[in-house]
């Protein structure tokens, strides 16, 4: 078989076009910073990539859930500690009120303070976090 100039030029042009196509693809991959431009480029790689992306999204959701539950617990703990201090004050007032040395007027003041503390306890029991009551139950 005879090799002609036309055949050599056609081969050169075909190879040059292939190289330009590969270079264009490489530049697109660099510009987009993605390994796959189309799913048909590497179906197995795309499947792995989608699976990893899904796992990353799941992990981010798990982290948000943990952060939210941690905040919920901290809020609940703070409210419970406030309730304990109010209950301690109510206990002190009832012990004082049971003492015979206090006058009727002093006992009345203690009773008024206990009523206010009771209202404060009710308010603490109705504390909400993220639109839900902390102690509402399910």
SEVEXDREN-136684 format. One line per 4 residues: for each residue x, y, z of N, C-alpha, C. Coordinates in nm, 4 decimals. Example, Ala and Ser with C-alpha at 12.3 -4.5 7.8 and 13.67 -1.06 7.14 Angstrom:
2
1.3190,-0.5690,0.7800,1.2300,-0.4500,0.7800,1.3200,-0.3300,0.7800; 1.2850,-0.2250,0.7080,1.3670,-0.1060,0.7140,1.2900,0.0030,0.7870
END
This chain:
138
0.0847,-0.1165,0.0000,0.0000,0.0000,0.0000,0.0898,0.1235,0.0000; 0.0479,0.2162,-0.0734,0.1246,0.3367,-0.0902,0.0729,0.4449,0.0044; 0.1657,0.5124,0.0728,0.1304,0.6202,0.1650,0.1432,0.7510,0.0902; 0.0315,0.8201,0.0817,0.0314,0.9456,0.0070,0.0318,1.0631,0.1047
0.0563,1.1773,0.0490,0.0549,1.2989,0.1309,-0.0840,1.3244,0.1879; -0.1847,1.2959,0.1120,-0.3224,1.3166,0.1582,-0.3525,1.2283,0.2787; -0.3084,1.1035,0.2756,-0.3289,1.0121,0.3886,-0.2546,1.0626,0.5116; -0.1316,1.1102,0.4930,-0.0535,1.1607,0.6054,-0.1193,1.2857,0.6642
-0.1710,1.3725,0.5798,-0.2373,1.4943,0.6274,-0.3669,1.4578,0.6995; -0.4420,1.3623,0.6449,-0.5664,1.3186,0.7105,-0.5368,1.2587,0.8486; -0.4320,1.1741,0.8575,-0.3934,1.1172,0.9870,-0.3510,1.2265,1.0834; -0.2732,1.3211,1.0355,-0.2288,1.4327,1.1183,-0.3482,1.5126,1.1685
-0.4420,1.5418,1.0820,-0.5600,1.6201,1.1203,-0.6468,1.5432,1.2208; -0.6652,1.4122,1.1984,-0.7441,1.3295,1.2903,-0.6791,1.3270,1.4285; -0.5483,1.3050,1.4330,-0.4781,1.3018,1.5615,-0.4776,1.4391,1.6288; -0.4636,1.5434,1.5499,-0.4667,1.6786,1.6037,-0.6041,1.7085,1.6636
-0.7101,1.6677,1.5945,-0.8458,1.6873,1.6450,-0.8678,1.6097,1.7752; -0.8190,1.4839,1.7816,-0.8309,1.4037,1.9034,-0.7593,1.4723,2.0195; -0.6404,1.5225,1.9934,-0.5641,1.5895,2.0990,-0.6346,1.7163,2.1467; -0.6903,1.7934,2.0522,-0.7659,1.9129,2.0911,-0.8895,1.8749,2.1723
-0.9547,1.7671,2.1340,-1.0726,1.7218,2.2076,-1.0345,1.6815,2.3505; -0.9257,1.6070,2.3648,-0.8793,1.5677,2.4985,-0.8390,1.6898,2.5808; -0.7706,1.7852,2.5182,-0.7279,1.9050,2.5881,-0.8501,1.9872,2.6312; -0.9505,1.9954,2.5444,-1.0730,2.0677,2.5779,-1.1431,2.0022,2.6966
-1.1507,1.8699,2.6944,-1.2130,1.7959,2.8047,-1.1368,1.8193,2.9345; -1.0037,1.8142,2.9272,-0.9216,1.8376,3.0468,-0.9415,1.9792,3.0995; -0.9496,2.0756,3.0104,-0.9704,2.2133,3.0539,-1.1088,2.2320,3.1156; -1.2087,2.1644,3.0619,-1.3431,2.1713,3.1214,-1.3426,2.1104,3.2608
-1.2708,1.9985,3.2760,-1.2623,1.9354,3.4072,-1.1912,2.0263,3.5062; -1.0856,2.0920,3.4639,-1.0148,2.1850,3.5518,-1.1020,2.3044,3.5878; -1.1724,2.3584,3.4901,-1.2559,2.4757,3.5149,-1.3710,2.4434,3.6086; -1.4318,2.3278,3.5915,-1.5460,2.2911,3.6751,-1.5028,2.2252,3.8057
-1.3764,2.1867,3.8149,-1.3213,2.1158,3.9310,-1.4005,1.9888,3.9612; -1.4427,1.9237,3.8540,-1.5147,1.7975,3.8672,-1.4457,1.6934,3.7819; -1.4451,1.5715,3.8352,-1.3817,1.4632,3.7609,-1.4711,1.4131,3.6487; -1.6020,1.4242,3.6674,-1.6977,1.3746,3.5688,-1.7746,1.4919,3.5115
-1.7719,1.5040,3.3818,-1.8529,1.6074,3.3172,-1.9912,1.5537,3.2854; -1.9972,1.4275,3.2497,-2.1223,1.3595,3.2200,-2.1196,1.2244,3.2893; -2.2344,1.1715,3.3281,-2.2361,1.0397,3.3922,-2.1783,0.9301,3.3024; -2.1856,0.9495,3.1743,-2.1334,0.8469,3.0833,-1.9807,0.8434,3.0826
-1.9157,0.9458,3.1377,-1.7696,0.9463,3.1431,-1.7162,0.8315,3.2280; -1.7791,0.8100,3.3436,-1.7362,0.7023,3.4335,-1.8554,0.6632,3.5211; -1.9404,0.5711,3.4748,-2.0623,0.5377,3.5489,-2.0346,0.4863,3.6905; -1.9316,0.4060,3.7071,-1.9000,0.3524,3.8402,-1.8524,0.4655,3.9312
-1.7685,0.5525,3.8780,-1.7207,0.6662,3.9558,-1.8326,0.7601,3.9949; -1.9272,0.7810,3.9039,-2.0417,0.8671,3.9338,-2.1259,0.8053,4.0445; -2.1444,0.6743,4.0395,-2.2210,0.6050,4.1435,-2.1531,0.6216,4.2786; -2.0231,0.6025,4.2827,-1.9487,0.6207,4.4084,-1.9589,0.7646,4.4565
-1.9445,0.8571,4.3637,-1.9516,0.9985,4.3994,-2.0879,1.0332,4.4578; -2.1945,0.9840,4.3960,-2.3293,1.0108,4.4473,-2.3495,0.9485,4.5848; -2.2973,0.8287,4.6032,-2.3092,0.7623,4.7331,-2.2346,0.8421,4.8407; -2.1137,0.8886,4.8085,-2.0367,0.9669,4.9046,-2.1039,1.1006,4.9341
-2.1592,1.1626,4.8300,-2.2306,1.2885,4.8515,-2.3492,1.2671,4.9445; -2.4219,1.1583,4.9241,-2.5355,1.1271,5.0113,-2.4896,1.1036,5.1545; -2.3800,1.0324,5.1716,-2.3278,1.0076,5.3064,-2.2819,1.1367,5.3724; -2.2209,1.2254,5.2965,-2.1781,1.3544,5.3522,-2.2999,1.4342,5.3976
-2.4042,1.4367,5.3146,-2.5260,1.5084,5.3523,-2.5891,1.4469,5.4769; -2.5877,1.3129,5.4858,-2.6407,1.2462,5.6052,-2.5595,1.2833,5.7285; -2.4276,1.2844,5.7151,-2.3416,1.3197,5.8288,-2.3661,1.4636,5.8732; -2.3853,1.5539,5.7778,-2.4154,1.6926,5.8131,-2.5487,1.7017,5.8869
-2.6465,1.6231,5.8437,-2.7757,1.6215,5.9125,-2.7605,1.5640,6.0529; -2.6815,1.4572,6.0675,-2.6559,1.4004,6.2003,-2.5929,1.5054,6.2915; -2.4980,1.5813,6.2369,-2.4323,1.6852,6.3173,-2.5318,1.7915,6.3596; -2.6178,1.8341,6.2676,-2.7205,1.9332,6.3040,-2.8132,1.8771,6.4110
-2.8500,1.7487,6.3993,-2.9375,1.6862,6.4994,-2.8700,1.6828,6.6363; -2.7403,1.6477,6.6379,-2.6668,1.6423,6.7647,-2.6574,1.7817,6.8253; -2.6270,1.8820,6.7430,-2.6180,2.0189,6.7937,-2.7521,2.0657,6.8488; -2.8595,2.0321,6.7781,-2.9925,2.0723,6.8230,-3.0302,2.0023,6.9528
-3.0032,1.8731,6.9616,-3.0373,1.8013,7.0850,-2.9502,1.8485,7.2009; -2.8245,1.8837,7.1737,-2.7375,1.9369,7.2783,-2.7925,2.0696,7.3302; -2.8363,2.1552,7.2392,-2.8957,2.2831,7.2805,-3.0236,2.2602,7.3595; -3.1027,2.1631,7.3145,-3.2282,2.1290,7.3847,-3.1976,2.0843,7.5274
-3.0983,1.9986,7.5411,-3.0620,1.9472,7.6740,-3.0082,2.0597,7.7618; -2.9243,2.1455,7.7063,-2.8712,2.2569,7.7849,-2.9825,2.3501,7.8305; -3.0771,2.3779,7.7416,-3.1902,2.4633,7.7791,-3.2730,2.3977,7.8885; -3.2985,2.2691,7.8733,-3.3756,2.1964,7.9748,-3.3030,2.1965,8.1088
-3.1745,2.1737,8.1042,-3.0959,2.1706,8.2278,-3.0967,2.3071,8.2966; -3.0860,2.4128,8.2181,-3.0885,2.5471,8.2755,-3.2233,2.5750,8.3418; -3.3321,2.5357,8.2769,-3.4658,2.5576,8.3336,-3.4831,2.4744,8.4602; -3.4365,2.3508,8.4593,-3.4486,2.2655,8.5784,-3.3693,2.3247,8.6944
-3.2498,2.3759,8.6654,-3.1703,2.4390,8.7716,-3.2419,2.5618,8.8273; -3.3046,2.6411,8.7399,-3.3824,2.7561,8.7871,-3.5001,2.7106,8.8726; -3.5657,2.6017,8.8318,-3.6771,2.5480,8.9104,-3.6296,2.5008,9.0477; -3.5139,2.4375,9.0493,-3.4600,2.3916,9.1777,-3.4314,2.5083,9.2713
-3.3770,2.6162,9.2186,-3.3489,2.7314,9.3046,-3.4799,2.7945,9.3539; -3.5824,2.7982,9.2706,-3.7125,2.8503,9.3136,-3.7718,2.7591,9.4204; -3.7641,2.6292,9.3993,-3.8171,2.5349,9.4992,-3.7411,2.5461,9.6315; -3.6110,2.5691,9.6229,-3.5309,2.5857,9.7444,-3.5779,2.7097,9.8209
-3.6054,2.8177,9.7452,-3.6534,2.9398,9.8100,-3.7906,2.9172,9.8715; -3.8776,2.8436,9.8053,-4.0102,2.8124,9.8609,-3.9950,2.7316,9.9891; -3.9035,2.6380,9.9877,-3.8777,2.5562,10.1077,-3.8315,2.6440,10.2236; -3.7389,2.7373,10.1941,-3.6901,2.8272,10.2995,-3.8053,2.9095,10.3575
-3.8914,2.9595,10.2688,-4.0035,3.0413,10.3154,-4.1026,2.9600,10.3978; -4.1272,2.8358,10.3601,-4.2207,2.7534,10.4381,-4.1616,2.7176,10.5739; -4.0311,2.6944,10.5789,-3.9681,2.6663,10.7083,-3.9748,2.7905,10.7965; -3.9496,2.9069,10.7352,-3.9590,3.0306,10.8131,-4.1020,3.0540,10.8612
-4.1973,3.0268,10.7751,-4.3378,3.0491,10.8101,-4.3865,2.9564,10.9195; -4.3246,2.8404,10.9307,-4.3679,2.7472,11.0355,-4.3104,2.7846,11.1718; -4.2208,2.8795,11.1767,-4.1616,2.9258,11.3013,-4.2603,3.0171,11.3727; -4.2759,3.0002,11.5014,-4.3730,3.0751,11.5808,-4.3301,3.2203,11.6036
-4.2040,3.2541,11.5759,-4.1568,3.3899,11.6049,-4.2019,3.4907,11.5003; -4.2493,3.4460,11.3847,-4.2943,3.5382,11.2806,-4.4367,3.5838,11.3074; -4.4618,3.7104,11.2778,-4.5953,3.7664,11.2976,-4.6852,3.7267,11.1792; -4.8121,3.7570,11.1970,-4.9096,3.7263,11.0918,-4.8777,3.8061,10.9648
-4.8315,3.9285,10.9803,-4.7972,4.0133,10.8665,-4.6775,3.9543,10.7905; -4.5781,3.9043,10.8657,-4.4613,3.8421,10.8013,-4.5009,3.7156,10.7256; -4.5912,3.6402,10.7839,-4.6375,3.5174,10.7169,-4.7158,3.5508,10.5896; -4.7895,3.6597,10.5952,-4.8645,3.7022,10.4774,-4.7679,3.7419,10.3651
-4.6589,3.8106,10.4005,-4.5573,3.8473,10.3017,-4.4923,3.7219,10.2426; -4.4657,3.6236,10.3302,-4.4096,3.4967,10.2811,-4.5064,3.4278,10.1845; -4.6346,3.4314,10.2179,-4.7348,3.3682,10.1316,-4.7426,3.4398,9.9962; -4.7337,3.5721,9.9991,-4.7331,3.6473,9.8724,-4.6109,3.6118,9.7886
-4.4962,3.6004,9.8535,-4.3742,3.5645,9.7802,-4.3837,3.4223,9.7243; -4.4439,3.3325,9.8006,-4.4601,3.1942,9.7534,-4.5531,3.1906,9.6324; -4.6592,3.2749,9.6332,-4.7477,3.2812,9.5166,-4.6713,3.3307,9.3932; -4.5879,3.4297,9.4118,-4.5074,3.4794,9.3004,-4.4095,3.3724,9.2512
-4.3516,3.3006,9.3457,-4.2593,3.1930,9.3080,-4.3340,3.0809,9.2351; -4.4579,3.0542,9.2770,-4.5389,2.9534,9.2072,-4.5649,2.9968,9.0630; -4.5974,3.1245,9.0452,-4.6175,3.1759,8.9090,-4.4888,3.1665,8.8274; -4.3771,3.1913,8.8936,-4.2481,3.1790,8.8250,-4.2232,3.0339,8.7841
-4.2591,2.9391,8.8706,-4.2455,2.7964,8.8368,-4.3335,2.7593,8.7177; -4.4538,2.8120,8.7153,-4.5432,2.7840,8.6025,-4.4829,2.8396,8.4738; -4.4286,2.9607,8.4839,-4.3627,3.0199,8.3672,-4.2440,2.9372,8.3215; -4.1649,2.8879,8.4160,-4.0506,2.8025,8.3797,-4.0975,2.6714,8.3177
-4.2085,2.6185,8.3673,-4.2618,2.4951,8.3113,-4.3132,2.5125,8.1689; -4.3476,2.6352,8.1332,-4.3968,2.6646,7.9986,-4.2880,2.7198,7.9071; -4.1644,2.7010,7.9448,-4.0537,2.7500,7.8626,-4.0505,2.6749,7.7299; -4.0302,2.7499,7.6217,-4.0278,2.6907,7.4871,-3.8874,2.7024,7.4287
-3.8537,2.6058,7.3456,-3.7273,2.6076,7.2715,-3.7585,2.5658,7.1284; -3.7193,2.6473,7.0334,-3.7395,2.6202,6.8913,-3.8865,2.5922,6.8592; -3.9754,2.6665,6.9244,-4.1167,2.6547,6.8942,-4.1895,2.5414,6.9658; -4.1176,2.4667,7.0512,-4.1803,2.3567,7.1240,-4.1560,2.3765,7.2728
-4.2550,2.3369,7.3524,-4.2361,2.3459,7.4963,-4.1397,2.2390,7.5432; -4.0518,2.2773,7.6375,-3.9509,2.1823,7.6856,-4.0144,2.0667,7.7633; -4.1162,2.0963,7.8422,-4.1727,1.9936,7.9291,-4.3150,1.9549,7.8880; -4.3445,1.9596,7.7593,-4.4803,1.9334,7.7150,-4.5108,1.7857,7.7003
-4.4107,1.7042,7.6784,-4.4334,1.5620,7.6565,-4.4742,1.5345,7.5139; -4.5069,1.4092,7.4874,-4.5424,1.3685,7.3514,-4.6722,1.2920,7.3549
END
